[in-house]
Amino acid sequence: MTKNVAVLLGCALTSSVSAQLDIVADVRTLSASAHAEVTSIDTDNPVPLTHVGVGGAFDESLRASALLAGASASAIASQRSVVEVDSIEATGSANASASAAIGASGSDASSSLDLVFRPRAEVTVLLVASTSSSGAGQSSLVLTDTTNHVDLQVGSGVLRTRLAQAEYRLLLNAVAGASAPGGSGGAAGYAVVFKLCLADLNADLTVNTNDFFEFLALYQRGDTRADFSGDARIDTNDFFGFLAAYQRGC
């Protein structure tokens, strides 16, 4: 059975600088293993690849394979992700296959992103994600308010809300396994785009002319919420910064 799920989570922001994300924890991991057995054992289990930090890019793949005269298995895990103060992008996959005319074989693969972040101010964000799986594969997406211990989104669905200045966890996972004889292979994957909606100044979860006029009023008053350049001054750089955010939309 094949499952394809699309997830759209929407939210917006009140201030360009104060609404940046502080990355609290960031762990991205790939693993793959394969084995085959006829009269002896041939095993390939590479050391898992792990990115541990507070942002940045991760673009890796991990492959394992085992091949004997009558049995074989392979596993591939991959992830391409970039975590920044105002956006998160990630794609990942896990694939496993096995065959055995004699003897036995099996493989496993996984790709995961585990991110904990805290907005510096109340914020609206946009998260668009898709997950897919087939055979002995499984993928998942969970967004949790860890401060209040509430799951905001589990699996497929659409969520539009504002995030308070609290701690949140975004967990993506794709796993696949295969075994032979008598089993089947599998595949799973995910794709996520998350961004802050900087131009949503009136916090109505959309970016439109109301936000443009709101910015003009803030700009004319010299309000710090119009500081889109982050230099603690209100000048033409902020005007052009807002225009860029406005065109980016939400």
N, C-alpha and C positions, 0 to 999 in steps of 0.2 A: 504494500500500500504506500502510496506517495502522498505527502501532506505539504501544502504550501500555505503559509500564513503571512499576511501583511499587517504591520503594526504602525500606527501613526499616533505619536504623542505630541500634543501641542502645548506651548506655553509662551510668555513674553517678558519684557524687562522694563525697569523704570529708569535706570541710569547706566550710561555706557561704561563708565569706569568702575563704579562701585559694584556692578553686577557681575564682574568677572568671577570665575570659579577658582577656588583654592582646591588643588588636588591633594587629598589626604592620603590615599593609598592607590597604587596602580600596579597590578600584576597581570601580565599577559603570558600564557603558557601554551606550548605545543608538545604533544607526546605521540609516539608511534612505536609499535612493536609488532613483530611477526615471528612465527615459528612453523616448522614443518618436521614431521617425523615419519620415517619408514622403518629402517633398521637402526638408524641413529638420529640424533637431534641436530638440526641446523637452526639456530636462533639469531635474530638480528634485533636488538633493542637499543637504539641510539639514546644517548643522554638527552632528556627533555630540554627543550629550549625555553628559557624564561626571561622575560623583561620585567625587572622590578625597579620602579622609580616614581617620578611625579610628573609624568607627561613625556612628550616626545614621540618619535616615530619607531615603529616596529614592523619590519617587512621580512618575514622568514617563512621557510617551509621545511618540513622534516619528513624523511622517507625511510621506511623499513621494508625489507624484503627477505624471504626465505625460499630457496629453490632446491628441490631434490628431484630425482627421476620420476617419482610418482606423486609428488605433492608440492604445492607452492602456496605462498601467501604474500600479500603486500598491504602496506598502510601508508597513507599520505595525510599530513596535517599542515595547514597553512593559515597565515593571518597577515593582513596588511592593515595597520591602524596608526592613527595620528591623534594624540590627545593634546589640546591646547587650552588656553584660559577661557576661550569663548566658543569652542567647538570640539566635537569628538566624531571621528569617522573610523569605521572598522568594517572589514569583511573577513570572514573566516570560513574554513571548510574542513571536513574530516571524511576520509574515504577508506574503506576496508574491503578486501576481497580475499577469497581462499578457494582452493580446489584440491581434490585428493582422489586420484584413481585407486591408489593404495595408500595405506598409512593414514595420517591425519595432518591437518594444518589449521592455522588460525591467525588472526591479526586484530589489532585495536588501534584507533586513532582518536585524538581529541584536540580541540582548539578552544581556548577560553580567554575572556577578558573580564577582569574583576576590578571595577573602578569605584572608589569612594571619593565624593567631592562635596564641597560646601559653598553655596553662593555667598558672596560678600554682602548681598542685600536681597530683599524680596525680588523675585525674578520670574519672567515668563520665558520658557524655552520651547524649542521645537525639536522633537525626536521622531525621525522616520526610520522604521526598521522592518526588515523582512526575514523570516526564517523558513527553512525547507528541510525535509527529511524524506528518506525512502529506505525500504528494507529494514535492516537492523541498525538504523541511524536515528538519532534524536537531537533536536536543537531546542533551546529555551532562551527566553528573555524575561528578566525580572528587574523592575525598578522599585526600590524600597526606600521609604523614609525611615532611616535607622534611628533617628532621634526619637520619633514617636512610635517606632516599631509597627509601622503600617506598610503593607505592600500596596503601592499605587497602581502598578500594572503587573499582571502575571500572564504571560503568553500573549495570544492575539487580542487585539482590541484597539480602541481609539480613546485617548485621554487628553483632555485640554484643561489645564489648571495652572495656577501660579504656585511657584515653589517658595517657601519661606526661607529665612536664613537658618537652615538646619543642615543635617548631614544626610546624604543620600548615597545609595549604592546601586550601580548599574552592573548587572551580571549577565554575560552572554556566554553560551556554551554550545558546542557542537561535538557530538561523540558518534563513533561508528565502530561496529565490530563485525567479524566474519569468522565462520568455522566450517570445516569440511572433514569428512562427509556429513551429510545430514543437516547442515546449516545453510545460511545465506549471508551475502555481504550486505553492506549498507553505506549510506552517504548522508551527510547533514551539512547545513551551512547557515550563515547569517550575514546580514548587511545592515549597517546602522549609520545614519547621519544625524548628529545632534548639534544644534546651534542656539546661541542666545539671540533673541529678537531685540536688538539694541534700539531700533527706531520706534518701538511700541511704548511711547511716553505716557499715554493715558491708560495703559494696562488693561485694554479691552480684548486682548488676544489676537488683534489684527493690526496691520500697518496700513494706514490710509491717510487721507488729507487731514483728518483731525489731529493726527500726530505731527504733521508738518506745521500746522498752525500753532500747536502746543509748543513746538520747538521755537518757532519765531517769537512767541511771547516770552519764553524762558531766555532766549538769546538777547532780546531787547532789555530785559531786566537784569542781565548779567547773572542769572541764576546758575549755581554750580552744576545743576542737572544738565545744562547745555554744554558742559565741558566734555566734548567727544574726543578731544585729542589727549586728554589726561595730563595736561601741563599746568593745571591749576589757573589757567587764564581763559577768558572768553574772547575769542577773536575769529577771524575768517577760517582758520584751520578747523575750528569746531563746526562751522557751517558746512564745509566740504566733507567733514567726517560724518555729519548727520546725513547728508545727501547719499553718501556711499552706503550707510546702514539702511536708509530708506529704500534704496534701489534693491538691496539684498532681500528686503521683505521679511516675512515670517511664515 
